[in-house]
Amino acid sequence: MKRRSKEPEKGSPRWMTTFSDIILLVLVFFVMLFSMSVVDAKKFEAISESFQNRAILENFPSMVEMEEPNQSNSESEEENENETAADESSERTEEDRELDRLLQEVREYLQEHNLNDQISATRDDRGVVLVLQEQLLFESGEAEILTDAEPFLNKVGTLLQSLPNLVKVEGHTDERPISTFRYPSNWELSSARASSVIRYLTDNHPLPLDQFLAVGYGATRPIVPNDSTENLRENRRVVVVISDPEFEEELEQSAGGA
């Protein structure tokens, strides 16, 4: 029996397919190397800076070295500081405008109701300062709010509803001593008067209690010498300070530093 002759395989040999695949992979590899060697320096630097400025990478070192490593970080910190300062400045400006509007409304009210001889409204570092003379608020030696004072206190209470500022109410007396069952000294009288003003405001207007601070100074802070009837009357007063938040922050910082 004759053996069947083996027919030759059609097409290229099998090893040629493998060889061509290897050559193609090598070609692709060299093309990739060539493409990586041609880098646009400006685009590369822009991409590097974008990674440097990402907040998510803030606590991790950059994989790409910069020509001046500290420059990008310092610029970013400076921009953040500028933005924070701008926000604080905008907030401060709005607070200043609110205090200015309050002061203007109070002055218009005093002018309209002829109260400039009994109440003064000014602004200083502390904020808006309202000085109310005793004859408008109280009987001599007493701490009950008079009916004549209620319209102005209601005006103040209405204005305060739109402000979160701390309100400090100070009671002051002249140097003449007082000794009654309710008020053994000027300390008790001045404190009671400051408290009465706050109590009226909070009882008649939706104001938070922690917005207020009552202080009685007695006769320790006269604004004029106690040497005449007119000066004694001027020293008997209640001072309402609608505080400037910046002033309060400075006080806290100085107290903390001490």
C-alpha positions, 0 to 999 in steps of 0.5 A: 500500500502506498503511503499518502504524501503529505500535502504542503500547508497553504499560506505563510508558515505559522512562525511567521504569524508569531514573528509579525505580532512581535514586530508589531508590538515592538513598533508600537512600543517605540512609537509610544516612547517617541510620543512621550519624549516630545512634551509640550513644556507649557502644557506639562507645567500647566497640568503640574500646577493644576495638580499642585493647587488641588485641595485633595492633594494638599496634604500629599507631596506632588509627583511632579517636581516644579522649578520652584516648589514653594512658589505654587504653594505660596501663591495658593496660600496668598490667594486663599488669604486674600479671598478670606480677607475679602469675605471678612471685609464684605461682612464687616462692611455689611455690619457697619452699614447696619449700625449706621442705618440704626444710628440714622433712624434713631437720630431721625426719631429724636429729631421728630419727637424733640428728644435731643435734650434728653437722649443722645445718639453717637457712634464710637469704637464700641458701636452705637451709643445711646445716652438716656437721661434719668428724667426721661426714664425714672423717678428720682431714686427709683428704677421703674420705667416711666410711661414717657420712656416707653415709645423710645424704648419700643423704637429701640426694641424694633430696631434691635430685632434685625441685629444680632449684636451684643447690647450692653446697658449701663446704669450710672448715678451721681455721687450723692449717696442713697440708702433705702430698703430696696437700694442700699447704695448707688450700686444697687440702684444703677444695676436695677436701672440697667436691668429694668431697661433690658427687662422692658425690651425683652418683655415687649419685643422678641429679643433673645435674653443672651443678647443683653448685658446689664452693668451697674457702675454706680457713681464711679464713671461721671462724665462731668464733675458732680459740682452743680445741679445740672452736672448731677443730673447729667451724670444720672443716666443709662447708656445703651451700647449696641456693640460693634462685633469687631470691638468685641473681638478685640476685647476677647483677644486682649482678655485672652492675651492677658 
